[in-house]
Amino acid sequence: MSAHAPIHEIGERHMLPEGTTFNDVTETVARITETKAPRGWWILFFPSLGLLGLMVACIGYLVTMGVGVWGNNAPAYWAWDITNFVWWIGIGHAGTLISAILFLFRQNWRTSINRFAEAMTVFAVLCAAIFPALHTGRPWFDYYLFPIPNQMAMWPNFKSPLMWDVFAVNTYLTISVIFWYVGLIPDLATLRDRSKSLLRKRIYGALALGWRGSHRHWQHYERAYLIFAAISTPLVLSVHSVVSFDFATSVIPGWHTTIFPPYFVAGAVFSGFALVLTLMLIVRTVFGLHNLVTIKHLDLMNKFMLATGIMVGYAYAMEFFIAWYSGNPYESWVFFHNRLGFGYLDEQGNWGPLWWSYWAMVSCNVLAPQVFWSKRMRTSIPVMFVVTIFINIGMWFERFVIIVTSLYRDFIPGSWGSFEPTWIDICLYLGTFGLFMTLFLLFVRWIPMIAIAEVKYTLPQAHPTHDDHHEEDHAHAAEAAPAPAE
Amino acid sequence: MADEKNDETQEKASSEESSEKASREMSDELDTKAAAEEADAAADEADEAAAEAEAAADDAKDSEHVAERAARDAEYDEDHSESPRVEEATAKAEAAAERAHADRDDAKEAASEAKKDAKAAHDAAAEGDPEAAKAAAAEAKAEAARAKADAKDAEDAAEEAIAAMHTADEAKLAHADEDLEPEKRPALYLAQYETPNELVAAAEKVRDAGYESWDCHTPYPMHGLDEAMGLRPTKIGIISFVAGMTGLVTAVLMIQFMNNWDYPINIGGKPVGAGAFPSMVPIMFELTILLTGFGTLFGLLHLARLPRHHHPIFESDRFEAATDDKFFISIEVEDEKFDLDKTRALLESTEPSHLELVEEEIG
């Protein structure tokens, strides 16, 4: 199918090294789940397990003591909890973008990273869900969030963006899991067929649902995959849009802006790509996946980060422009005093005390990715590792800036306050890394972390070379055959 | 002088004679003594032979027991199995046991004969009849040899009985296996191809031959197979669409019921009913997506008839490569056109790298 072949005239090439066979792909990916974990895996796993324990302890303490153990206060009613929620949700968006949007755009290079990114989506959304669930104050009443009868005989308020968030995040989690699992079925069948032990055969066999690579199934499967991609694309755009509605539908200066949905989505993709890349660089080295995740893949991902970083930078600039152009003094105050620091000074002549967080955000998110204009930087692994970590930090600060610097010094100076995180804020945030990394490490160990069937699909020898003319050849042969008899 | 000489001579002669006689007597005496000794020795040997014969008879007795036990075991097998081979082996074991029994009797008899002869040899020796003693001893030895030969026969017979018993056992187990192993019937032909081009060419042949219950198996979705197999477009989109619309309608009805009909709440003076439409959009959208997702998942499982873990195609070990790097065509017996010979011929004409008939168990 020429539509899938690279266009040599414009410099396109196959992504994987020449001569990669189907069996090479199977071996490289499946072997990871069949051999002993490399030492690097254990070095990551034990600290992750420790952090997971820390998270459980923190949640236990918080549930026992109440949300007062967080640093949230009046006026900073939302702080690290919602920052972390938005940050984790955003991380997840890269997975869906890679698996769904790049699929619709026929970007075959996605096949080397999509499984991995989808897994991250699922785990990141799980981490994200912890924070609002705890922020309700009495998490054992969280079922009030769902439209089921409760003892108050009241229904949820569907006009609230927080309610929209409940639906958006749960739908996102469910669809991500289904999409991920459907993609996994053929690869689980591969693991089943390679199993030496009965236990493995049973477990992978049960999960593979008896998949037998039947083309009658593939036909439905491919269409189903397309449908999943088609619904996930608006879904992923909607989820972070709905998250941004949590802010945008309020009347707080700094939140009440119409640019929020696209700005949040671009930021989500930006941060998601950064974390995918950070982890991919580690895993690629630990498990030796250099032939499947090539430097070309990394180069393309860096281009994505450069592009989304510029979008985010544009949004930052546009917010300032509107703050000035609208002539709204409260808006200007938030942007120039609370965030930028030195634009407006308060009565004592002080800068906004959290000015540094804004500048951390700008330097990490806007300045750092600019190195990716250079191809040398885009293909240098140490450089991209450092930059992706900067971006992860910067995107966390972006959410912190949006939430806390809008709240801590608003309309009335008498209600001004500040925000200091408590140790439980910090430990809970670190703890969610434990949950994320533990799940992630178990995933890379036991589940094919690269989509085996999808990578095979993109190999040059994967499809028949003569199918376009085959029918004609047959017709010609039929016509030509009687000729000698005449 | 001459007389004297004669006398002397005579004397000499007589003395010679007497001395000769004496020496003859002496040698006779010696002979008798030696004969007696020989007779004694012969009698002793006869004793030994008799003892050996008895030991052989004992061995024969043991062999007979072994043979009998083997025959009994074989009989047990026969009672618990209907295999003709068990019957045959049991008969053999029984015959061998009988032979062992006869051999044992012979050995016993020979042993008692040997004992008798040995006793006779002793008696003869005591009576000073060495010839008789020797003869008796020889007979005892001969009897002992017979006893030993019989014992050996009994042992052989016992071995034979044991071998027959083993045969009976094996025959019984084999028969039991035959009972346990369910009958098999052909389920499908499985042809293996190495390249996509071969697969597509073969698929077109099978399609043109008019088969319906057949399939291609590939490690990834391959282009051009839809046409090569003559498949109609999938209908999964319809299922997804219906499910999605169900989600949309559910969202509208749910929100209207909860916030308008059952328990209207005035929040910020915002309208209820149709006026609430803008605030309903996000949840209408999310539920549409959610139910489309479920519809697509279950639609896929329904159309593919999955999960199904017992498909006969998994009986083929070669088929494990279908999720790795090989391509397969399967034609199932359910197909109306399926014919063991004609279908094989068709598949062989497509030049597969392997062709096998996969069987499934009945029941």
Chai-1 contact restraints between the chains, C-beta under 6 A:
chainA,res_idxA,chainB,res_idxB,connection_type,confidence,min_distance_angstrom,max_distance_angstrom,comment,restraint_id
A,M1,B,H223,contact,1.0,0.0,6.0,A-B,restraint_1
A,F22,B,D325,contact,1.0,0.0,6.0,A-B,restraint_2
A,N23,B,D324,contact,1.0,0.0,6.0,A-B,restraint_3
A,N23,B,D325,contact,1.0,0.0,6.0,A-B,restraint_4
A,T26,B,D324,contact,1.0,0.0,6.0,A-B,restraint_5
A,W155,B,M258,contact,1.0,0.0,6.0,A-B,restraint_6
A,W155,B,Y263,contact,1.0,0.0,6.0,A-B,restraint_7
A,N157,B,I267,contact,1.0,0.0,6.0,A-B,restraint_8
A,F158,B,I255,contact,1.0,0.0,6.0,A-B,restraint_9
A,F158,B,N259,contact,1.0,0.0,6.0,A-B,restraint_10
A,F158,B,I283,contact,1.0,0.0,6.0,A-B,restraint_11
A,K159,B,I267,contact,1.0,0.0,6.0,A-B,restraint_12
A,K159,B,K270,contact,1.0,0.0,6.0,A-B,restraint_13
A,K159,B,S279,contact,1.0,0.0,6.0,A-B,restraint_14
A,W164,B,P282,contact,1.0,0.0,6.0,A-B,restraint_15
A,F167,B,I283,contact,1.0,0.0,6.0,A-B,restraint_16
A,F167,B,E286,contact,1.0,0.0,6.0,A-B,restraint_17
A,A168,B,E286,contact,1.0,0.0,6.0,A-B,restraint_18
A,T171,B,E286,contact,1.0,0.0,6.0,A-B,restraint_19
A,T171,B,I289,contact,1.0,0.0,6.0,A-B,restraint_20
A,T171,B,L290,contact,1.0,0.0,6.0,A-B,restraint_21
A,I175,B,G293,contact,1.0,0.0,6.0,A-B,restraint_22
A,I178,B,G293,contact,1.0,0.0,6.0,A-B,restraint_23
A,I178,B,L297,contact,1.0,0.0,6.0,A-B,restraint_24
A,A189,B,T323,contact,1.0,0.0,6.0,A-B,restraint_25
A,T190,B,T323,contact,1.0,0.0,6.0,A-B,restraint_26
A,D193,B,E320,contact,1.0,0.0,6.0,A-B,restraint_27
A,D193,B,T323,contact,1.0,0.0,6.0,A-B,restraint_28
A,L209,B,L306,contact,1.0,0.0,6.0,A-B,restraint_29
A,L209,B,P307,contact,1.0,0.0,6.0,A-B,restraint_30
A,G210,B,L306,contact,1.0,0.0,6.0,A-B,restraint_31
A,G210,B,P307,contact,1.0,0.0,6.0,A-B,restraint_32
A,G210,B,R308,contact,1.0,0.0,6.0,A-B,restraint_33
A,G210,B,H309,contact,1.0,0.0,6.0,A-B,restraint_34
A,R212,B,H217,contact,1.0,0.0,6.0,A-B,restraint_35
A,R212,B,I313,contact,1.0,0.0,6.0,A-B,restraint_36
A,G213,B,H217,contact,1.0,0.0,6.0,A-B,restraint_37
A,G213,B,T218,contact,1.0,0.0,6.0,A-B,restraint_38
A,G213,B,P219,contact,1.0,0.0,6.0,A-B,restraint_39
A,G213,B,A322,contact,1.0,0.0,6.0,A-B,restraint_40
A,G213,B,T323,contact,1.0,0.0,6.0,A-B,restraint_41
A,S214,B,D215,contact,1.0,0.0,6.0,A-B,restraint_42
A,S214,B,H217,contact,1.0,0.0,6.0,A-B,restraint_43
A,H215,B,C216,contact,1.0,0.0,6.0,A-B,restraint_44
A,H215,B,L225,contact,1.0,0.0,6.0,A-B,restraint_45
A,R216,B,D215,contact,1.0,0.0,6.0,A-B,restraint_46
A,H217,B,A304,contact,1.0,0.0,6.0,A-B,restraint_47
A,W218,B,P221,contact,1.0,0.0,6.0,A-B,restraint_48
A,Q219,B,L231,contact,1.0,0.0,6.0,A-B,restraint_49
A,Q219,B,T234,contact,1.0,0.0,6.0,A-B,restraint_50
A,H220,B,T234,contact,1.0,0.0,6.0,A-B,restraint_51
A,H220,B,I236,contact,1.0,0.0,6.0,A-B,restraint_52
A,H220,B,L300,contact,1.0,0.0,6.0,A-B,restraint_53
A,H220,B,L303,contact,1.0,0.0,6.0,A-B,restraint_54
A,H220,B,A304,contact,1.0,0.0,6.0,A-B,restraint_55
A,E222,B,P221,contact,1.0,0.0,6.0,A-B,restraint_56
A,R223,B,T234,contact,1.0,0.0,6.0,A-B,restraint_57
A,R223,B,I236,contact,1.0,0.0,6.0,A-B,restraint_58
A,A224,B,I236,contact,1.0,0.0,6.0,A-B,restraint_59
A,A224,B,T296,contact,1.0,0.0,6.0,A-B,restraint_60
A,A224,B,L300,contact,1.0,0.0,6.0,A-B,restraint_61
A,I227,B,S240,contact,1.0,0.0,6.0,A-B,restraint_62
A,I227,B,T296,contact,1.0,0.0,6.0,A-B,restraint_63
A,I231,B,I289,contact,1.0,0.0,6.0,A-B,restraint_64
A,I231,B,T292,contact,1.0,0.0,6.0,A-B,restraint_65
A,L235,B,I289,contact,1.0,0.0,6.0,A-B,restraint_66
A,V242,B,P282,contact,1.0,0.0,6.0,A-B,restraint_67
A,A453,B,Y220,contact,1.0,0.0,6.0,A-B,restraint_68
A,K456,B,P219,contact,1.0,0.0,6.0,A-B,restraint_69
A,K456,B,Y220,contact,1.0,0.0,6.0,A-B,restraint_70
A,Y457,B,Y220,contact,1.0,0.0,6.0,A-B,restraint_71
A,H463,B,P196,contact,1.0,0.0,6.0,A-B,restraint_72
A,H463,B,M222,contact,1.0,0.0,6.0,A-B,restraint_73
A,H463,B,H223,contact,1.0,0.0,6.0,A-B,restraint_74
A,P464,B,P196,contact,1.0,0.0,6.0,A-B,restraint_75
A,P464,B,N197,contact,1.0,0.0,6.0,A-B,restraint_76
A,P464,B,V200,contact,1.0,0.0,6.0,A-B,restraint_77
A,P464,B,G224,contact,1.0,0.0,6.0,A-B,restraint_78
A,D467,B,V200,contact,1.0,0.0,6.0,A-B,restraint_79
A,D467,B,G224,contact,1.0,0.0,6.0,A-B,restraint_80
